[in-house]
Amino acid sequence: MSPDAYQKSTEASAFPLPWRLRQLTALLVVVVALLSPTMLFAEPEAQAASWSDKQMTFDIAPIIVDGRKLSNVRGVSAYPAKRRAREIADRIKAFAAEAKLSPDELHVKNTERASSIIGPTGPIWHIFDFDAQFSGIEVDRSVFAETLLLRIRETIHAYRDDRRPEVLLTNAGYAVFLTVLTLSLLFGARWGLRRFSAWVEQRIPEHLETLEARSFNLLRADLVWRIFHRTVKLTSVVAAIFLGFLFVNTVLGLFPWTRLLATRLFDFVLDPLRTIGSDVLDYLPNLGFLVMIVIIFYYVLKMMNALFGAINKERITFSGFDPEWAWPTYRLARLLVLAFGLVLAYPYIPGSDSAAFKGVSIFLGVLLSIGSSSIVSNIVAGYSMTYRRAFKIGDRVRIGQTVGDVIEMRLLVTHLRTLKNEEVVIPNSVILNSEVTNFSSLATDNGLILHTTVGIGYEVPWRQVEAMLLLAAKKTPGLITTRDPFVLPTTLGDFAITYELNAYTDDASGMPSLYRALHCNILDVFNEYGVAIMTPAYERDPEEPKIVPREKWYEAPAVSPASKVTL
């Protein structure tokens, strides 16, 4: 292959384009990168792979002159590629800095060992056989050296042209113009954004209020308005940063001393985009599998939700399976299904095979195992209580020393409302290890027995006492009339006989009011028949019976029903 033919084959990629055309190309590349990473990174991905393979075998470095890449050179351990590239670039710059030296004075001198590019000041570049082989094209070393000579001459001409006073003045003018243009765009955009926001504030609120009313307050006007403001603010900030980056990159690229910084700044932004695009392309097959898993398990969970919802509403029944078990069972089944789906999806999650991902997973697992022992015990206890059917929402229960109505059953705790209207939160693990008394579970079907005791002296006939207690129960409203109350003499004490009155009710939640009414009726009946209820300590018979005469039943501040004024 001749030098001219080889030069033409590599001219498009080897020689730098005019700088303004390069800037326009860079702007288009960034825009395309933001809009379609797939289009931008498809070809560079393959190129990067080929270069990566070579970098694993060869130590290479680029020769950079004024921010423009001239070529790559190969190095060895004793003479690294970076050092070789830097020294070649320094010699080219030194030659270009001497205005009296002409690039045409450079020539190639071929020997058995190398082809050297030599100038009046000495050798600039020694090219060996492995340099030609590394070029990627089967070409003779001398031909490759002639091509590099042409590129060096182009670089020297560009180096000197960039430093001509008229070029520097022109580029300075461009920099001033770009500065004014950028500032104008920023202030203009800010002014336009304010005008737009003011226009929106005048037109949109009434529409948002209408939307809020039509959505039954599901879409709140203030929330939509806040999201709109933050979206506009974020968009303006991103646009300002993008415009500032283009300005800085373009202005730095106008001058040879800062052009390398502009190139690196451009690569600093473009390389992450290229990496992201490449990773996204590589991940697309796994992403498709994950999407399929999500769709399948989503519909599986929807079917499970519908099934257990029908069981909860007793549209579907199973022998021995209570409808109240439907949602707890659904939550357990959902957890198992999600765990199975996570096991299937885990190998396809990005980075799941990396050491960092595994280390973080192990760390989180250790933290969870250390800090969640009580949580797990409460969860197990919660499900255990559900399937034990110890109580349900609305039941009146006694757990330990706490008596109250069950108002909420959660996975970790149970909420009780006491008779004093206090809310008590009890961990499920405590309930599992405690004795639970349910006053409501049998009250509806068999009746709950209310019981109270009185101590009566031996001089009072037990039949009279029994009759009075039954009469007091009969006068108490709210007790079940279909089931007869009964009296049990429980203790024959030293000074009195203890009688226990037992009466039935189907309203466990009304126990306090029923006990109050029952006790009041017992006092009234015993006072009416002149029988004294003994105190716990008894020394001797009193001179007069310890009773309350009827005429003193309503001593102040008590009020007789007959004296009450009906409003």
C-alpha positions in Angstrom: 0.0 0.0 0.0 1.4 3.4 -0.9 1.7 6.3 1.5 -0.9 8.3 -0.3 -3.4 5.4 -0.4 -2.9 4.7 3.3 -3.2 8.4 4.1 -6.6 8.6 2.2 -7.9 5.5 4.0 -7.2 7.0 7.4 -7.6 10.7 6.7 -11.2 11.0 7.8 -10.5 9.6 11.3 -6.9 10.7 11.8 -6.9 14.4 10.9 -8.8 16.8 13.1 -11.8 18.6 11.8 -12.0 22.4 11.9 -12.7 23.4 15.4 -16.1 25.0 14.9 -17.3 22.0 12.9 -16.1 19.8 15.8 -18.1 22.0 18.3 -21.2 21.7 16.2 -20.7 17.9 16.0 -20.1 17.7 19.8 -23.4 19.6 20.4 -25.3 17.2 18.1 -23.6 14.2 19.8 -24.7 15.4 23.2 -28.3 16.0 22.1 -28.5 12.6 20.4 -27.0 11.0 23.5 -29.7 12.5 25.7 -32.5 11.5 23.3 -31.3 8.1 22.2 -28.4 6.3 23.9 -29.0 3.3 21.8 -28.3 5.1 18.5 -25.2 6.8 19.9 -23.5 3.9 21.7 -24.1 1.0 19.4 -21.0 1.4 17.3 -18.5 2.8 19.9 -19.4 -0.2 22.1 -17.9 -2.6 19.5 -14.8 -0.3 19.1 -14.3 -0.1 22.8 -14.3 -3.8 23.1 -11.7 -4.2 20.5 -9.5 -1.6 22.1 -10.0 -3.2 25.5 -8.7 -6.5 24.2 -5.6 -4.7 22.9 -5.1 -2.8 26.2 -5.0 -6.1 28.0 -2.1 -7.1 25.8 -0.3 -3.9 25.0 0.7 -0.8 27.0 -0.5 2.1 24.9 -1.0 5.8 25.3 -2.2 8.6 23.0 0.0 11.4 21.7 -1.9 14.7 22.5 -0.9 18.0 21.0 -3.1 21.0 21.8 -5.9 18.7 22.9 -5.8 16.9 19.6 -5.0 13.2 19.4 -2.3 12.5 16.9 -1.9 8.7 17.3 -1.3 5.9 19.8 2.1 4.6 20.7 3.1 1.3 22.3 5.4 1.1 25.3 7.3 -1.6 27.2 8.0 -1.9 30.9 11.4 -0.2 30.7 10.0 2.6 28.5 6.2 3.1 29.3 3.8 4.2 26.7 2.8 7.4 28.6 6.4 8.5 28.9 7.1 7.8 25.2 3.9 9.6 24.1 4.7 12.7 26.2 8.3 12.9 24.9 7.1 12.6 21.3 4.5 15.3 21.9 7.1 17.6 23.5 9.5 17.2 20.5 6.6 18.0 18.1 5.7 21.1 20.1 9.3 22.2 20.3 9.7 21.9 16.6 6.3 23.8 16.0 7.4 26.6 18.4 10.4 27.4 16.1 8.7 29.5 13.5 11.9 29.5 11.3 11.7 25.7 10.9 9.5 24.4 8.1 7.5 21.2 8.4 8.7 20.2 5.0 12.2 19.8 6.5 10.9 16.7 8.3 11.7 13.4 6.5 11.7 9.7 7.2 14.9 7.8 7.5 14.6 4.0 7.3 17.0 1.5 8.8 16.8 -2.2 9.5 15.6 -1.6 13.1 13.4 1.4 12.7 11.9 4.2 10.6 12.8 7.6 12.1 11.1 10.9 11.5 13.9 13.4 11.6 14.1 17.2 11.4 16.9 19.8 11.5 16.9 19.7 15.3 17.2 15.9 15.5 14.9 12.8 15.6 11.3 13.3 16.6 9.8 9.8 16.4 11.3 6.4 16.1 8.8 3.9 14.6 9.4 0.2 15.0 7.8 -2.8 13.4 5.5 -3.4 16.4 4.1 0.2 15.9 3.1 -0.6 12.4 1.6 -4.0 13.4 -0.3 -2.3 16.2 -1.9 0.2 13.8 -4.6 -2.3 13.0 -3.9 -2.4 9.3 -1.4 -4.7 7.5 1.1 -2.0 6.3 4.8 -1.8 5.9 6.7 0.1 8.5 8.1 2.7 6.1 4.6 3.3 4.7 3.3 3.8 8.2 6.1 6.2 9.0 5.3 8.3 5.9 1.7 8.5 7.0 2.7 9.6 10.4 5.0 12.2 8.9 2.0 13.7 7.0 0.0 13.8 10.2 2.8 15.5 12.1 3.1 18.2 9.5 -0.7 18.8 9.7 -0.3 19.0 13.5 2.5 21.6 13.2 0.5 23.7 10.8 -2.5 23.6 13.1 -0.3 24.4 16.1 1.1 27.5 14.5 -2.2 28.6 12.9 -3.9 28.5 16.3 -1.4 30.9 17.7 -1.5 33.5 15.0 -2.6 36.9 16.4 -5.5 37.3 14.0 -6.8 33.8 14.9 -6.5 34.5 18.6 -8.3 37.8 18.2 -11.0 36.2 16.2 -11.5 33.4 18.7 -11.5 36.0 21.5 -14.3 37.8 19.7 -16.1 34.5 19.4 -15.6 34.0 23.2 -17.0 37.4 24.0 -20.0 36.8 21.6 -20.7 33.4 23.2 -20.5 34.9 26.7 -23.0 37.6 25.8 -25.2 35.1 24.0 -25.2 32.7 26.9 -25.9 35.4 29.5 -28.7 36.7 27.3 -30.2 33.2 27.0 -30.0 32.6 30.7 -31.6 36.0 31.7 -34.1 35.7 28.9 -35.1 32.2 30.0 -35.4 33.4 33.6 -37.6 36.3 32.5 -39.7 34.0 30.3 -40.0 31.4 33.1 -41.4 34.1 35.4 -43.9 35.3 32.8 -44.9 31.8 32.2 -45.4 31.1 35.9 -47.4 34.3 36.3 -49.6 33.3 33.4 -50.1 29.8 34.8 -51.0 31.2 38.2 -53.8 33.2 36.6 -55.2 30.5 34.5 -54.6 27.1 36.1 -55.8 27.4 39.8 -59.5 27.4 38.9 -59.0 24.4 36.6 -57.1 22.6 39.4 -60.0 23.3 41.9 -62.4 21.9 39.3 -60.2 18.8 38.9 -60.0 18.3 42.6 -63.8 18.5 43.0 -64.4 16.0 40.1 -61.8 13.6 41.5 -63.5 13.6 44.9 -60.4 15.2 46.5 -58.2 12.4 45.3 -56.1 14.9 43.3 -55.3 17.8 45.6 -54.9 21.2 43.9 -52.0 22.3 46.2 -50.2 19.0 45.6 -50.5 19.2 41.8 -49.4 22.9 41.9 -46.4 22.0 44.0 -45.4 19.2 41.6 -45.7 21.5 38.7 -43.5 24.2 40.3 -40.8 21.6 41.2 -40.9 20.1 37.8 -40.4 23.6 36.1 -37.6 24.4 38.6 -35.8 21.1 37.9 -36.2 21.5 34.2 -34.8 25.1 34.3 -31.8 24.0 36.4 -31.0 21.1 34.1 -31.3 23.4 31.0 -29.1 26.0 32.7 -26.4 23.4 33.6 -26.5 22.0 30.0 -26.2 25.5 28.5 -23.3 26.4 30.9 -21.5 23.2 30.0 -21.8 23.9 26.3 -20.5 27.5 26.8 -17.5 26.5 28.9 -16.6 23.6 26.6 -16.9 25.8 23.5 -14.9 28.7 24.9 -12.2 26.5 26.3 -11.9 24.8 22.9 -11.3 28.1 21.1 -7.8 28.5 22.5 -4.9 25.9 22.2 -3.8 26.2 25.8 -7.2 25.2 27.1 -8.3 22.8 24.4 -7.2 19.7 26.2 -9.3 20.8 29.2 -12.3 21.2 26.9 -11.7 17.7 25.5 -11.4 16.1 28.9 -14.5 18.1 30.1 -16.4 16.8 27.1 -15.3 13.2 27.8 -16.1 13.7 31.4 -19.7 14.1 30.5 -19.9 11.8 27.5 -18.1 8.8 28.9 -20.7 8.2 31.7 -23.5 8.6 29.1 -21.7 6.1 26.9 -21.2 3.7 29.8 -24.8 4.0 30.8 -26.0 3.4 27.3 -23.7 0.4 26.9 -24.8 -1.1 30.2 -28.5 -0.5 29.3 -28.0 -2.3 26.0 -26.2 -5.2 27.7 -29.0 -5.4 30.3 -32.0 -5.4 27.9 -32.3 -9.2 27.7 -32.3 -9.5 31.5 -34.6 -6.5 31.8 -37.1 -8.3 29.5 -37.0 -11.4 31.7 -37.5 -9.3 34.8 -40.5 -7.5 33.2 -42.0 -10.9 32.4 -41.5 -12.1 36.0 -43.2 -8.9 37.3 -46.1 -9.2 35.0 -46.7 -12.9 35.8 -46.4 -12.5 39.5 -48.6 -9.4 39.4 -51.5 -11.3 37.9 -50.9 -14.2 40.2 -51.2 -11.9 43.2 -54.3 -10.3 41.7 -55.9 -13.8 41.4 -54.9 -14.6 45.0 -56.4 -11.3 46.2 -59.7 -12.0 44.4 -59.8 -15.6 45.8 -59.2 -14.7 49.4 -61.5 -11.7 49.1 -64.3 -14.0 48.0 -63.5 -16.3 51.0 -63.6 -13.3 53.4 -67.0 -12.4 52.0 -68.1 -16.0 52.3 -68.8 -16.3 48.6 -66.4 -19.3 48.6 -66.4 -21.5 51.7 -64.1 -24.3 52.8 -64.9 -26.7 55.6 -62.9 -25.9 58.7 -61.6 -22.6 57.2 -63.0 -19.5 58.9 -63.6 -16.4 56.7 -61.6 -14.3 59.2 -58.5 -16.3 58.3 -58.7 -15.1 54.6 -56.6 -12.0 54.8 -53.9 -13.3 57.2 -53.6 -16.4 55.0 -53.4 -14.1 51.9 -50.6 -12.1 53.4 -48.6 -15.3 54.2 -49.2 -16.7 50.7 -48.3 -13.3 49.2 -45.0 -13.3 51.1 -44.2 -16.8 49.9 -45.0 -15.9 46.3 -42.9 -12.7 46.5 -40.0 -14.6 48.0 -40.2 -17.2 45.2 -40.3 -14.4 42.6 -37.3 -12.7 44.2 -35.4 -16.0 44.0 -36.2 -16.3 40.3 -35.3 -12.6 39.6 -32.2 -12.4 41.7 -29.7 -13.6 39.1 -31.0 -11.1 36.6 -30.8 -8.0 38.9 -28.0 -5.6 37.8 -24.8 -6.2 39.8 -26.2 -9.2 41.7 -23.1 -11.3 40.8 -20.7 -8.6 42.0 -18.8 -8.9 45.3 -20.1 -5.5 46.5 -23.7 -6.6 46.0 -23.2 -9.8 47.8 -21.3 -8.1 50.7 -24.2 -5.5 51.1 -26.7 -8.4 51.0 -24.8 -10.3 53.7 -24.5 -7.1 55.8 -28.2 -6.4 55.6 -29.0 -10.0 56.4 -26.9 -9.9 59.6 -28.4 -6.6 60.7 -31.9 -8.0 60.1 -31.2 -11.2 62.0 -29.7 -9.3 64.9 -32.3 -6.6 65.2 -35.5 -8.4 64.2 -35.8 -11.2 66.8 -38.5 -9.5 68.7 -40.2 -8.4 65.4 -40.2 -12.0 64.1 -41.6 -13.3 67.4 -44.4 -10.8 67.4 -45.2 -11.7 63.8 -45.3 -15.4 64.6 -47.4 -14.7 67.6 -49.8 -12.5 65.6 -50.5 -15.3 63.1 -50.7 -17.9 65.9 -53.4 -15.9 67.6 -55.3 -15.5 64.3 -55.5 -19.2 63.8 -56.1 -20.0 67.5 -59.2 -17.8 67.2 -58.6 -16.4 70.7 -60.5 -13.2 69.9 -61.6 -11.0 67.1 -62.2 -7.2 66.7 -65.0 -6.0 68.9 -64.6 -8.8 71.5 -64.2 -7.8 75.2 -61.2 -9.6 76.6 -58.9 -9.6 79.6 -55.2 -10.0 78.8 -53.1 -10.1 82.0 -54.4 -7.2 84.1 -56.0 -5.3 81.2 -59.7 -5.6 80.4 -61.0 -3.9 77.2 -62.5 -4.2 73.7 -60.3 -5.3 70.8 -60.3 -2.4 68.4 -57.4 -3.4 66.0 -55.3 -6.5 65.4 -52.0 -5.8 63.6 -49.1 -8.1 62.6 -47.0 -7.0 65.6 -49.4 -5.6 68.2 -53.0 -5.7 69.3 -54.9 -2.5 70.4 -57.4 -2.6 73.3 -59.8 0.1 74.4 -60.2 -0.2 78.2 -63.4 0.5 80.2 -61.8 3.9 81.0 -61.6 4.7 77.3 -57.8 4.2 77.3 -56.0 2.6 74.4 -53.5 -0.1 75.4 -51.1 -1.5 72.8 -50.0 -5.1 73.7 -47.2 -6.9 71.8 -48.5 -10.1 70.3 -45.6 -12.1 71.8 -46.9 -11.0 75.3 -50.4 -12.1 74.4 -49.2 -15.5 73.1 -47.5 -16.1 76.5 -50.4 -14.8 78.6 -53.8 -16.1 79.6 -56.5 -14.5 77.5 -60.1 -14.4 78.8 -62.7 -13.7 76.1 -66.0 -12.4 77.5 -67.7 -12.1 74.1 -67.0 -15.4 72.3 -69.8 -17.4 74.0 -72.1 -14.5 75.1 -74.3 -14.5 72.1 -74.9 -18.2 71.9 -74.8 -19.5 75.5 -74.9 -16.3 77.5 -72.2 -14.7 79.6 -72.7 -15.2 83.4 -72.4 -12.2 85.6 -71.7 -13.1 89.2 -71.5 -11.2 92.4 -71.4 -12.2 96.1 -72.9 -11.0 99.4 -72.2 -12.0 102.9 -75.4 -12.7 105.1 -75.6 -13.7 108.7 -76.6 -17.1 109.9 -79.9 -15.7 111.4 -81.3 -15.0 108.0 -82.9 -18.0 106.2 -81.0 -19.0 103.1 -84.3 -19.4 101.2 -85.1 -15.8 101.9 -81.6 -14.7 100.8 -81.9 -16.7 97.6 -85.4 -15.3 96.9 -84.1 -11.7 97.4 -81.1 -12.2 95.1 -83.3 -13.7 92.4 -85.7 -10.8 92.8 -82.8 -8.3 92.4 -81.7 -10.1 89.2 -85.3 -10.1 87.9 -85.5 -6.3 88.4 -82.2 -5.7 86.5 -82.8 -4.8 82.8 -80.4 -6.2 80.1 -80.2 -9.7 81.6 -81.4 -12.7 79.5 -85.0 -13.6 80.6 -85.0 -17.0 78.8 -82.4 -18.4 81.2 -83.1 -18.3 84.9 -80.5 -16.8 87.3 -79.3 -19.0 90.1 -77.8 -18.6 93.6 -74.9 -20.6 95.0 -74.0 -20.6 98.8 -70.3 -20.7 98.3 -68.8 -20.3 101.7 -69.9 -21.0 105.3 -67.7 -18.5 107.0 -67.1 -17.8 110.7 -69.6 -15.0 110.9 -71.6 -15.1 107.6 -72.6 -17.2 104.7 -71.3 -16.1 101.3 -74.0 -16.3 98.5 -73.1 -16.0 94.8 -75.7 -14.6 92.4 -75.3 -15.7 88.8 -77.3 -14.2 86.0 -77.0 -14.4 82.2 -76.4 -11.7 79.6 -75.7 -11.7 75.9 -74.0 -8.2 75.9 -70.4 -8.5 77.1 -69.7 -4.9 76.3 -72.5 -3.8 78.8 -70.9 -5.6 81.8 -70.1 -2.4 83.8 -73.6 -1.0 83.5 -75.2 -4.4 84.2 -73.1 -4.9 87.3 -74.0 -1.4 88.5 -77.7 -2.0 88.1 -77.5 -5.5 89.7 -75.7 -4.2 92.7 -78.1 -1.3 93.2 -81.1 -3.7 93.0 -79.5 -6.0 95.5 -79.1 -3.1 98.0 -82.7 -2.0 97.4 -84.2 -5.5 97.8 -82.2 -6.2 101.0 -83.1 -2.8 102.5 -86.7 -3.3 101.5 -86.9 -6.6 103.4 -84.8 -5.5 106.3 -81.9 -7.8 105.9 -78.4 -6.5 106.6 -75.5 -7.4 104.4 -72.6 -8.3 106.7 -69.3 -6.5 106.7 -66.1 -8.5 106.4 -65.3 -8.0 110.1 -67.9 -9.0 112.7 -67.6 -8.6 116.5 -71.1 -8.6 117.9 -74.8 -8.3 117.0 -75.8 -4.6 116.5 -78.6 -3.2 118.7 -80.5 -2.3 115.6 -80.3 -4.0 112.1 -77.9 -2.3 109.7 -80.5 -1.5 107.1 -81.6 1.6 105.2 -85.4 2.4 105.7 -87.3 3.1 102.6 -88.0 6.7 103.6 -84.2 7.2 103.7 -83.4 5.6 100.3 -83.1 9.0 98.6 -81.3 11.0 101.2 -79.4 14.0 99.8 -77.8 14.3 97.4 -79.8 11.4 95.9 -83.0 12.4 94.0 -86.2 10.3 94.0 -87.6 9.5 90.6 -91.0 10.9 91.7 -89.4 14.3 92.4 -87.6 14.6 89.0 -88.9 17.3 86.7 -89.5 16.2 83.2 -88.2 18.7 80.7 
